[in-house]
Amino acid sequence: MGRFIYDTLGNSVEIDDRTLAHLRIVIMNKLRRSEPFMFDIDLPRGGERRSYWIHPSVPLQFHFSGSRQPRINRHWVEELMQVASGPAGLSIVPEPVDDGAPELG
């Protein structure tokens, strides 16, 4: 289980390493394009939800607990990018089945 860490105050949320690796690619690409956006995540306890404003001026960290880089599903990255570019911003959608297309990583 990894952690997405937002700002210097240490606000963080646990996210499994595989999902976190995919989110990292999406967030990195959006910020590289100077496209700030909202990131909403459901928390495991009691139906809580957090929203983060993702902007280049806010420090972010991606802390992975595993020592191996997860294989990246290109289709999932593309879906997450589409969601992040929509009016509601980024949220975690289920990973689509890999149809045999080459994976990244």
C-alpha positions in Angstrom: 0.0 0.0 0.0 1.5 3.3 -1.1 0.7 6.9 -0.2 -0.3 10.0 -2.2 1.1 12.9 -0.1 -0.3 16.4 -0.8 1.4 19.6 0.2 4.0 20.1 2.9 1.6 19.5 5.8 1.7 15.8 5.1 -2.0 15.4 4.0 -2.0 11.9 2.6 -4.2 9.0 1.6 -3.3 5.3 1.2 -3.6 4.0 -2.4 -2.4 0.6 -3.6 0.9 0.7 -5.5 -0.6 -0.4 -8.8 -3.3 2.3 -8.8 -0.8 4.9 -7.5 1.6 4.2 -10.3 -1.1 4.9 -12.9 -2.3 8.0 -11.1 1.4 9.3 -11.0 1.6 9.0 -14.8 -1.7 10.9 -15.3 -0.9 13.6 -12.7 2.6 14.1 -14.1 1.3 14.5 -17.6 -1.4 16.9 -16.7 1.0 19.1 -14.7 3.6 18.9 -17.5 0.9 20.4 -19.8 0.1 23.1 -17.2 -3.4 21.7 -16.7 -4.4 22.0 -13.1 -7.4 19.8 -12.1 -9.4 18.4 -9.2 -8.6 14.9 -7.9 -11.4 13.2 -5.9 -10.8 10.0 -3.9 -13.1 7.9 -1.8 -11.6 7.0 1.6 -12.0 3.4 2.9 -13.5 4.6 6.2 -17.2 5.5 6.5 -17.8 6.7 3.0 -15.6 9.8 3.3 -14.4 11.5 0.2 -11.5 14.0 -0.3 -10.9 16.5 -3.0 -7.4 17.8 -3.9 -6.7 20.7 -6.2 -3.7 19.5 -8.2 -1.6 22.4 -9.3 2.2 22.8 -10.0 2.5 25.1 -7.0 1.5 22.4 -4.5 4.2 19.9 -3.5 3.2 16.2 -4.2 4.8 13.0 -3.3 4.1 9.4 -4.4 5.4 6.9 -1.8 5.4 3.3 -3.0 5.7 0.5 -0.4 6.8 -2.2 -2.8 10.2 -2.4 -4.3 9.0 -3.4 -7.8 7.5 -1.1 -10.4 4.0 -2.3 -11.3 3.4 -3.0 -15.0 1.4 -0.2 -16.5 -1.9 -0.8 -18.4 -1.9 1.8 -21.2 -5.7 1.5 -21.5 -6.2 2.5 -17.9 -3.8 5.5 -18.2 -5.9 6.6 -21.2 -9.2 6.3 -19.3 -7.8 8.1 -16.3 -6.5 10.9 -18.6 -10.0 11.3 -20.1 -11.6 11.4 -16.7 -9.0 13.9 -15.4 -9.8 16.2 -18.4 -13.5 16.1 -17.8 -15.5 18.7 -15.8 -15.4 16.7 -12.6 -11.7 16.1 -12.7 -9.7 12.9 -11.8 -11.2 10.0 -9.9 -10.2 6.4 -9.8 -12.1 4.3 -12.3 -11.9 0.5 -12.4 -8.9 -0.9 -14.4 -10.1 -2.1 -17.8 -9.1 -5.6 -19.0 -5.9 -5.6 -20.9 -6.6 -6.9 -24.5 -3.1 -7.9 -25.1 -1.8 -4.4 -26.1 1.8 -3.7 -25.1 2.0 -2.4 -21.6 4.3 0.4 -20.5 7.1 -0.2 -18.0 
